[in-house]
């Protein structure tokens, strides 16, 4: 009998399409999907507030090789 395993590592904001860098020194990172800015990476803020990994992660498209 197998049990579904939860991922042990959350998403990397730097690889997410929704991630942005703001120009606000006190909150340099932003999540466009959730509409907030934070002093720490948004995925860490979500984990801290909700206790779960970010569900809105959307991987950036990889550029085609020439």
C-alpha positions in Angstrom: 0.0 0.0 0.0 1.6 3.3 -1.1 0.7 6.7 0.3 0.9 9.8 -1.8 4.0 11.8 -0.9 4.0 15.5 -0.4 6.9 17.4 -2.0 9.6 18.2 0.5 10.8 21.3 -1.3 8.6 24.3 -2.3 8.7 26.2 -5.6 11.5 28.5 -6.5 10.1 32.0 -7.0 13.0 32.9 -9.3 11.7 30.3 -11.8 8.0 31.5 -11.6 6.2 33.7 -14.2 4.4 35.6 -11.4 7.6 36.6 -9.5 8.7 40.2 -9.8 11.3 42.5 -8.2 9.8 45.7 -6.9 11.6 49.0 -6.4 10.5 49.3 -2.8 13.5 48.8 -0.6 11.5 47.5 2.4 9.7 45.0 0.2 11.9 44.1 -2.8 10.0 40.9 -3.9 6.5 40.7 -5.4 4.0 38.1 -6.5 1.8 39.3 -9.3 -0.6 36.3 -9.0 -1.4 37.1 -5.3 -0.8 40.8 -5.5 1.5 41.4 -2.6 5.1 42.6 -2.0 7.4 41.1 0.7 10.8 41.4 2.3 11.3 37.7 1.7 10.6 35.6 -1.3 6.8 35.2 -1.8 6.9 31.4 -1.6 8.4 31.7 1.9 5.8 34.2 2.9 3.0 31.9 1.7 4.5 29.0 3.6 4.9 31.0 6.7 1.3 32.4 6.6 -0.5 29.3 5.3 1.7 26.4 6.2 1.5 25.1 2.6 3.6 25.5 -0.5 2.5 28.0 -3.0 -0.2 26.6 -5.3 0.1 29.3 -8.0 3.6 28.5 -9.2 3.8 28.7 -12.9 7.2 27.8 -14.4 8.8 30.2 -16.8 9.0 29.1 -20.4 12.5 27.9 -21.4 14.0 29.8 -24.4 14.4 27.7 -27.5 18.0 26.8 -28.4 19.3 28.3 -31.7 
